[in-house]
Amino acid sequence: MPKKSYRQAINEAIRMEMRRDPSVIVLGEDVAGGQGGTGGVGKVGNIFGVLAGLYDEFGPERVLDTPISESAIIGAAGGAAMTGLRPVAEIMFADFVGVCFDQIYNQAAKFRYMFGGKAKTPLVIRTTIGAGFRAGAQHSQTLHPLFTMVPGLKVVMPTNAYDAKGLMIEAIRDDDPVIYMESKLLYDAEDEVPDEAYRVPFGEANIVRTGKHVTVVGMGLMLTRAKAVAGELAKAGIDCEVIDPRTTSPFDEDTIIESVEKTGRLVIVDESPPRCSLASDISSIVVEKAFKALKAPIRKVTCPHTPVPFAPNLEDEFMPNPRRIEEAIREVLA
Amino acid sequence: MPATITPIRMPKWGLAMQEGTVVAWSKQAGDDVREGEDLVDVETSKITNVYESPASGRLRRIVAQVGETLPVGGLLAVLADASVDDAEIDAFVTDFQANFTPSDADDGGGGLATREVDAGGVRLRVAFAGQDKPDVPAVLVHGFGGDLENWTLLMGPLAEDRPVYALDLPGHGQSEKTLHGARVGDLADAVIAAVAALGLTRVHLVGHSLGGAVALATALRAPGLVESLTLVAAVGVPGATVNTAYLDGFIDAQRARDLTAVAALLFADASLVTKDLVEGLLRYKRLDGVDDALRAIRDALVETEDVARLAASAGEVKAPTLVIVAERDAVVSAPDRAALPAQFKVEVVSGSGHLPQIEKAEQTAALVRAHLRA
């Protein structure tokens, strides 16, 4: 089985769907890239290289570089989706979503409902999340809770290259708006990825490691950190069950509840700020539905309630890191 | 005195195994172990199995703790006489770890060697081994929803005598998912085309489950091609019936937990259904075209008379035929011995579910190897 990076997996998924279905288009800032540069148009393929080669293959009618206007990107994409295309729009950093949030939460998310089920909005919005990139407070946030709380949006957070491809194909074929959040620090992570097209369904968590002592849930990059810590703790006889929700909306409560009913202990690792977050949401779900199974208080490992610091040493400490994850796991087991 | 120190290394079960995880030790440090005694349970991506001690001695040091994953050949433990002191064992372990690189132990070049062939317009993946061996080649055909990796534990032993080819049927594994016909005869035509594309003119055919029916149909359609026939837990053998609940359950299961319950039907020992095994099956089922292919094959199997006609024609097979029955098979029932053609030999693998080539690998390999040599 060929090994591919998370970046290649996303590229391959979009490319395969564009080949399969002529209604799939890509639009956003620098998605072709290279405008005005020496290499020529299309030589970049988004600032992280995720869309490399798409412009050359599909041309300017299906790979559209837009002005620097998120409200125009999402407005155009939402309208195109309602009128028969399947746009894959890009918001370069999730931090920029503020200027187009009306088009997302009050328009695209509600079209199906407002038009009595007669409209569908097969729109994918790709965006990037996460700190650790030395990009400052306005390019580093992890904003999945903003989208997860909106009924009518589906929210996807792939944690590995295999899921990245299958979840992207599922997102493009889905008839509702999907927010697809790419963890910047995972772009080079490799995994075995089939050459063929496949779909990873929304709303099914992945138990990435089975264990009996403590349940550890992690989203995005944090899942990979939780998994690494679990691997280390296994050597000390601590047996963690590590769960990747894959999608935060729809959300697979059952897998987490069943796991907590087995382990009695829960640690949630989430890079978002701690208030009104997915970590607090998961905590409340488990308290409501599996309270009697709990043998210890739930521990949330999040960033503090502050902007992402620019100083590298502070940024590293700001993010949930292996030391803090391990401390939380040991604490619920104490 | 290094000669009295014996390293216990991660075994290599099957051509595709690259690493294993220690699940449980049957012995404690300080225990005496006899050669062939259960020593350690090892989990691979395919199966969890007991590793029997390859030597006798005192288990002086457990190097790999429960939960640790080691590459094939990695140091699990150390056996040594009581006369060897701890410092010597420490030095041995340090020296071993310093000089060990996983590639040293990897005799198969990492996983199975595969190629693709054009079988009458359908792209099929084929794994091969033993190309340098002189005897008549063997071709292995997996069952419904399976793939060539079902044979990894059998390929090694057979490849000691002869070239071995295992193929992914149309709609399966990494072969093309668009079927050119879903009936057993269509799949047999694909096998015949694949054998021709491999440049082979006479082969031992080994089929498992649905692949048994395909092998039987191949022997009837192309008798000159088939040197011998081995039918493992096979459909199409007189009296054998398919549990359609398995077929439907396998097709319908979309989630890991549903598929885990269905996969449990495959084994006598349900603990063999590992998370990795289920994940592998799910990854196959998610591929575009697989659902359609499986439904078409299922419908052809259940709704046509193909299987009954195959069973009625079994007596026309001229090649020596071995029928391997898995004693605790919950997917394909045992054949009606009274109805079997006289030239069919029957062997029963006791304690095995539907996949004896995995669940009772050594015993099944010995039976197949002997039949192909005869």
Interface residues (C-beta under 8 A of the other chain):
Chain A: Y162 G166 P194 E196 A197 Y198 R199 V200 P201 E204 N206 I207 T210 A234 K235 G237 D239
Chain B: Q65 V66 G67 E68 Q174 K177 Q254 R255 A256 K275 R283 R286 L287 D288 G289
